[in-house]
Amino acid sequence: MKKLFYFFIALQLCLTGIVSSQPIVNLLWERIANVETMRFTPNGQFLITGGSTNICYPYTCGQIKLWRVADSTLLRTITNFNVGLTNDIDVFSDNNTFITGHGSVYCAPQGGCYLDKSGQFKWSISDSSALNSQVTQDGIIQSVDISPDESMIAAATSYNFTGEIRIFDPSYNLIRTLAGHNEGTTSLKFTPDGQFLVSGGQDGNVKIWNVSNGSLIRTLFHGTYTNGGTDIEVDISPDGQTIASAGQGYSMTVKIWNFSDGMLKHTLGVGGSYGYNRISFSPNGIYIASGLTKYGLGGLGWHGLLKFWRVLDGVLVEEYIDTIGSPTSGGVRSLAFSNTGNRYFAYSISNRLRLAVTNINLVTLTSIIPSSGITPGEFKLHTNYPNPFNPVTKIKFDIPGGTMHSVRITVYDGIGKELKTILNEMLAGGSYEVNFDGSNYPSGTYYYKLESNNFTEVKAMMLIK
């Protein structure tokens, strides 16, 4: 199987015309692209990236690209809007609508630098049209996030001396303004229930806000510039119980906190003399991934580093070193996971966009050994348990032995609209189960479908809240 796997990778490289210089292990494809931020669509079929282009000088101009994940085909480019670098992206559940946040500082040849423009846009993937927009002269948009019920958009600002956080409805009508971080808010995430917002700032702090009234619930101190405590990036685990933070500076660390009481659980040392950090929880919340730009490890100079830690005990379980880069463009500039049950993650380094696969399991998949010790002889999809359920149920299925099988499990609503792919893996023969969490869905009848080779089976389940 290993020979077939590496043959597949080699074939992909040849077919797509991909450059290959110092790739990490398990690299699937690579493209030349300037990427500062990225996000997979919920169905995992597309990757949206944001970066910059110089075609509308003297501004720093944003550029958005749409890539097909399966074969790295560039499907669409949106460019030539002069509201600055594309700093962040988030995608709605329809797999077609996404938002972006922009901003730039214009530096005149003589006369120094000053704030130029900032903006937010709501786009359609299908036709590249701008559905809604807001352009101001007040504060660069550093981070954007869509609430779980998609009724709110949060935007973090900086370079406006307030760092305020603005909450909009989906048409960019302002709902509420939060105080944010005094020196600039650099990152934010809604909690899974949409009641709170977690933010990181240039001041080295992590803050938790009540979205409904704008009050500050708690402040967590990550650090100072001497220990990687500026431009804090934050993420929150899928179950909403854990916060991760990382920053820029010397002696960088990743910190993991309890959401409920703010207790510090782990401080993970990154090493290197100087750098900056990008972090993301894995889709199952078991791991925290860190994409780093570092200087001074083993004489390598500027390079990229990808680390995967286990959240429970802070143990480092996987690491990749990527030595491509330079002081101005090297290192991991963005990192994103596919949330469709496979082990794909994308990252950007220097002027390259890469899709890779990890050796660790990123989804909640638990193998069950049959009591008889016999591998199943045929495909079978079992009735979920419990059923009815609230909010989590287990879906068990059997895979026959003899070879590896491509297995996909998808959940649909009562009218047949695809909601989520909860598994998309190559599996050996055996019995397995996956969890489906219905926390973000209303009560009703749902359907789950198992597809593998020429086999398809569908069953119904009922969510009652």
Protein Blocks (a to p, Z undefined) as FASTA:
>chain_A
ZZmmmmmmmmmmmmnopacehiaehiabdcddddfbdcddfklmaccdddddfklccbdc
dddddddfklopafbdcehiaebjafbdcddfkomaccdddddddddfbhpjadfbdcdd
dddfklopafbdcddfehpafbdcddfklpaccdddehkonopacdddfkopafbdcebj
akbpfbdcddfklpaccdddfkopacdddfknopafbdcdfbdfknopghiacdddfklp
accdddedehiadddddfklopafbdcdebjjbdcddddddfklmaccdddddehiehlm
padddddddfklopafbdcddfbdcfklgcjfbdcddfehpacdcddehjbccddddfbd
fbdcdddddfklpacfbdcddddddddddfbdcddddddehiacddddddddfkopafbd
cbdcdddeddddddddfklpccddddddddehjbccdddddddZZ
